[in-house]
């Protein structure tokens, strides 16, 4: 069983350990972090998210309270009733047993029931098939927002957006 709590200043130290190499960082960082990751970057991240009412960061914990994942909601447009999920990561030791899907379900439950947003997007690279499968299994579908391509050490990655809609509030308010 997983739980979510607000992201704390020291949680970044654990996330750094979950991102062991430049490729993993590139899949995760959304142009907001630089490789190699540092405590200072996560302190800036914490400060930015704690001072802006249009974004929130969360740590996902196991039943004992040990951090095992992270996600954020940002670019919340309260008028259009939409937001964007990002910085989604699960401890590599916890992958492969359905906890990623459980984390996404928890995130969507919070976004839809507590924030009462009508829709949320997220972005994923085409080379990250496991993440895309997880998101689609939890109700995300390709949306019309245009993506982009990026070159990473000789690989060409396509980035695209997925969207989940709130079944309780199916239209923008």
HELIX and SHEET records of a PDB file:
HELIX    1   1 UNK A   11  UNK A   18  1                                   8    
HELIX    2   2 UNK A   22  UNK A   28  1                                   7    
HELIX    3   3 UNK A   39  UNK A   50  1                                  12    
HELIX    4   4 UNK A   92  UNK A   94  5                                   3    
HELIX    5   5 UNK A   99  UNK A  109  1                                  11    
HELIX    6   6 UNK A  110  UNK A  114  3                                   5    
HELIX    7   7 UNK A  129  UNK A  137  1                                   9    
SHEET    1   A 7 UNK A   3  UNK A   6  0                                        
SHEET    2   A 7 UNK A  56  UNK A  61 -1                                        
SHEET    3   A 7 UNK A  67  UNK A  77 -1                                        
SHEET    4   A 7 UNK A  82  UNK A  90 -1                                        
SHEET    5   A 7 UNK A 119  UNK A 125  1                                        
SHEET    6   A 7 UNK A 155  UNK A 165 -1                                        
SHEET    7   A 7 UNK A 141  UNK A 142 -1                                        
SHEET    1   B 7 UNK A   3  UNK A   6  0                                        
SHEET    2   B 7 UNK A  56  UNK A  61 -1                                        
SHEET    3   B 7 UNK A  67  UNK A  77 -1                                        
SHEET    4   B 7 UNK A  82  UNK A  90 -1                                        
SHEET    5   B 7 UNK A 119  UNK A 125  1                                        
SHEET    6   B 7 UNK A 155  UNK A 165 -1                                        
SHEET    7   B 7 UNK A 148  UNK A 152 -1                                        
END                                                                             
